[in-house]
């Protein structure tokens, strides 16, 4: 494996033993930086969750008010050419494969729009014949007619391909590195294009260079030492901010959930540690939106809303379609994607917060938080108005 570039390598902080006084000093830092984050992620900071939460909440309110931005995911396809050990859509999973045809995509989009959402996240597996660039571009066009903010969480692409999606109305890309630890990354990605660590690492930069306005970063908690991954994630954010300073970035904290393959995370992260991570990132990235999905349970999400986290999904389906239709069966291929008989597992992972939109919004308002469905207008999509 190639070594990490210097701008990404978190090793300098991993062997330092932080004390309680180091954590107290970090909490009082006027200009939090990487050393602050390292202290707040350390084991010594586990006893400081309450003051960390207090400062995180104050910073969240200062930069985002009492608002929680809402979005919803739409899985377009469960076909995948990748061999991720932790994913229910991996090519060797015995699962029924589907891809929405365009008529079904429109029905799903209409159903989601009727719920009140103005931001949608379109998802696929790794690039496949059933869900390639042409397919995705048409889905983006259909979504852009209905939603002001159209995001994608799909396979990495070339800059010119991202540019074509920008022209079709795409505004944002979410692309998790999964883990920044090269050896772990190599073991977890058994085959397929995703096995190329550097190609994936550089994809958010290519997307922003291709005209997309926002990029969402994250690491899948549980694959490697969480301190390693979170420090590298912070460095990745700062690296992109230096070059693409006009763009917006978000940070997500997905934990591994149960999926069809029964993968057991080698470095499990409990809710206490996840809360510590979220508070530390809010303190050190005060103006960057922090995202928490329905991977997490209702009680934890209720507690994090407005205390670090300011963007959340709700009413999520992790099956293909699911909002009104069940998806269209895609034909079998010759590339090994349908080599085994299907079973009943059809979701990428299990959703933990199954509440509907109205119930979730009622919870937010009871906490004096305001759900936000739209925070910008689609008229500003044109890449010409936002040079990078």
N, C-alpha and C positions, 0 to 999 in steps of 0.2 A: 504494500500500500504506500502511496505517496504521502509524505508528511504534510501536516496541516500548514497552510500559509501562516506567516508570523502574525498577521492581523487577526487571525481566528484562534490561534492556540491559547487555551486557558491554563496551561500547565503552571505558569508562574504562581498562581494563587492556590493551587490544589494542595500543596504540601505545607502551607502555613497554618499554624494552630492559632486560631483567634480566641481571645479571652472575652469574658463578660465586659470588661472595660473597653475593648475594641468595638464590641457591638454597641455599647452606649455612645461611644464617640461617633460611630457611623450614623446612629439615629439622630445625632445633633448636627450632622454635616450640612453646611449651607449650600454646597454645590456637590451633590452626590455623584460619584463616579464609579469606576470599576472596582476600586478598592472597597468602596461602600457596599457594593453588591456582594462582593466576596465575603465580607464580614456578616452581612445580613442573611446569607445563605448557609453560613457555617452552623455546625451543631450547637455552638454557644448561643446562637440567636433563637433557638427553640424556646428558651425561657423568656423571650421578649415579645411574644406574639401580640399581647395586648397593646403595648405602646407602638408597635409596628402598625397594627391595624388602625390605631388612632391617627397616626401621621398619614397613612395611606388614604384613609377616608377624607382627611382635610385636603390632600392634594387632588383627589378625584373630584371633590366638589369645586375646588378652585378652578380646575381646567375644564370640567365637563358638566358642572352644575349637578342637579339632581336627576339627570337623564340617563336612561338605559336605551341604547340603540338596538333595535331588533332586526333580525334577518331570519331566513328560513332556507334550508338546503333542499335541492331537488336532484336526486340521483338519476342520471340519464341512462346509464349502462352499468351492468355488473360484469361485462366481459373484460378480461385483463390478461396481458401477456407477461405480467411480472410474477416473481416468486417470493414475495415478502412473507417471512415466516409468521408474522403476527396478524395477517389480514384475512378476513373472511372472503374477500374477492380474489385471492391468489389463484393462479391458473390451475393449481393442483387440488383446489378445494372441491369436494363433491357437492356442488350447489347448482341449482337451476339458474341458468344464465338468461338475462333479458336485456334488451335495449329498446327504449321507447322509439316508436316511429314518430314522424313529425306531427301527425294528427294527434297522437297521444300527448306529445310534448305540449301542444297548444292547450289541450284540455287541462293538463296539470297546471300550466301557467295561469290559466283563467281561474282555476279553483283557488290557487294560492293568492292571486291578486284580489279575489273577492274576499279573502280573509282580512285584507287591509295592509299586507306587506308591500313595501316599496323597494326592498333590497332582497335579491335572491342569489343563492350560491349554487352554481351548476357543477355537478361532480360526475366523473367517470373513473374507471380504472386506468391502468397504463394503456398507451396507444394500442389500438386493435383495429381490425378491419371493420368491426361493427361501430366503433366510435373513434373515427380519425379526425383530422383537422377539418375537412369539409363538413362532416356531420356536426362537429362542435360549432363551427362558424354559423351554420344555419340555426342551430339551437340558440346561439347568442342573439342572432337577428330577431328571432321570435320573442325572446325574452325582453330585448331592448324596446320593443313596441309597447310593452306593458309595464316595465319597471324602470325606475330612474337609475338604479345602481345594480349592475349585472356583474357578478363576480364568478370566477371559475376556480375549481380545485381539481386539476386534471394532470395529465402528463407534462413534463418539461418540454419546451419548444425552443426553436430558433427565434432570434429577434424578429426576423421577417414574418414568421408565423404569428407571433404576438401582435405585430403591427396589423396584420389582417384581421385579427380579432378586435383590436382597438377600433378599426374602421367599421366593423360590424356592430359596434355598440358596447363592447366589453369595457368595464371600468377598473376592474380589480382582479388580482390573482392571489390565491392562497396556496402556498407551497411549503410544506414542512420538510425540513431536512431529515426528520425522523430521529436520527442521532448524529451528533457531530464527532463521535468517537470512531475513527476510521476502521479499526479492526472489528468493532461491534457492527458497524454499518455493513461491512463485507460479509459477516456471518448471517446477518438478518435478511439480506437481499441475495437470495440464492441464485437467481438467474434473471435475465431480462435487462432492458435498458436502464432500469433504476439502479442497477449494480454500480453504475459509474458515479462515484461520489462527487467528483468535481463538476461533472455536467449538471448534476442536480443543484449543487451549491451555487453555481453561477446563474441558475435560471431566474431567480427574482430580479437580478440586475438586467438580464436580457429582456424581461417583461417590462421593466420600467423604461429601458432604452427604447422598447417598442411602443411606447406611448401610453401604457396603462398608468392610471393615476395613483393606485394604491397597491401595496404588496403586503400580504399577511405571512408572518414567519412563525415558526414554532418547532418544538421537538416533542416526540412521542415519549412521554414520561413512563419509565419502566424498562426501557431497553438498555440503558447504560447508567452509570453514576449520574444522578440528577444534578449534582453540583457542576460536574464537567459540562454537561449539556447546556445548563442554564447560563453558565459563564460564556460559553461559546456562542450561544444564541444572542446574548447581550452584545458581544463583539460583532456579530453579524449585523445586528440592527445599526450599531454605530458606524460600521463600515459603509452601509448603504446610505445612511443619513449624510455622510460626508460628500458622496458623489451625486446622489439624487435628492438634494435638499428640498426641491420643490414638491417631491412626491410625499404621499402619506404612507405610514407603516402601521401595522397592527401586530400584536403578539398574542398567540394562543397557547394554552397549557393543556393539551389533550393527554389524558391518561389512558393506558391500555385497558380496554373493556373486553368482556367475553365475546368470542367470535367462533365461527364454524370450526376452525382448526384446533381450538382448545389451547392456544398458546398461553404459557405461564410466564409472566415478565420476570426476568432475572434480577431486576432492581425495583421492586414494588415501591410505589409512592403512596403514602396514606394521606388522608384529608388534612391532617395537621401540617405535614410537610408541604402539601400543595398550597395551603393557606400562606405559609411562610414564604414560598416562592412568589406568589401573587403580590403579597405586601412588599417584598423586596424589590420587585420590578416596578411597582407603582412609585416607590420612593425614588428609584434611580432613573426611571423614564416617566416623569410626571405628566407629560403631555402626549404620550403615545396611548392610543386605545388598547385596552386589554380585554381579551375575549374569553368567554367561558361557554361551552356548548352543553347540549343535553346529554353528553357522555356522563356528566356528574348528576347526582341525585338532587331532588327538589330542596331538601333541607340545606345542603351545602350551597347550592346556587342562591337560595334566598339569603343566606348569611353573607355571601360575597357581593351581592348586588349593591353597587354604590360604594363598596369598600375595596377599592382597587379595580374591580371589574366594572366596565361601563358599556359593554356590548355583549349581547347574548342571543343565542338561537332559541326557538321555542316551536312547539308543534312539529318537531322534526320526524321525518321518516328516513330510515337508512336502507330501505328497500328501493328498488327501481320504481319510480313513480310513487304510488301509494296515497296521494292526496285525493284522487278520484278514480284512477285506473290502476290496474295491476301490472302494466307494462306489456310490451309485445315481445314474444319469443323470437330471439335472433337465430338465424340459421347456424348450424354447426359449421366449424371451419376445419382446415387441415393443419393448423399451426399448434395443435396440442391443447387448445383451450377447452375442449369438450371431450376429453379423452376418457372420462369416467362417468358412470351413471349418476344422475343428479339425486340429491336428497332434498329435504325440505328447508334447509338453511338458505335464506335468500337475502339476508341483511349483511352489511359490512361488519357491523358490531352492534351490540345491544345498547339501546337508548335507556338511560336511567331516569330521566325526568319526562314523564309521559303526559304532563298536563296540557290542556288546550290553551289557546291564546287568551281567551277571556279570563280564565282562572289565573293565568300567570300575570296578566296586566292588573288584575284586581290585587294580587299580592304586592306588586310594585307600588301601586297607589296607596295601599295600606302602610307601606314603609315611607310614604311621601316621596316616592320616586316616579318620574314621568316616563312612560314608554314612548320612544321616538321611532317612527316608521320611515321618516324621510328627513335627511339633513342636507341635501343638495339637489340640484335640478339636472335632469338629463340633457338640458340644452347645452351644458358645458362638456358634453362627451367628446366633442371634436378634438382630436389630437393636435390639430393646428393651434388651438388656443392654449396648449399646455406643453411648450417645448421643454425637453429635458436636456 
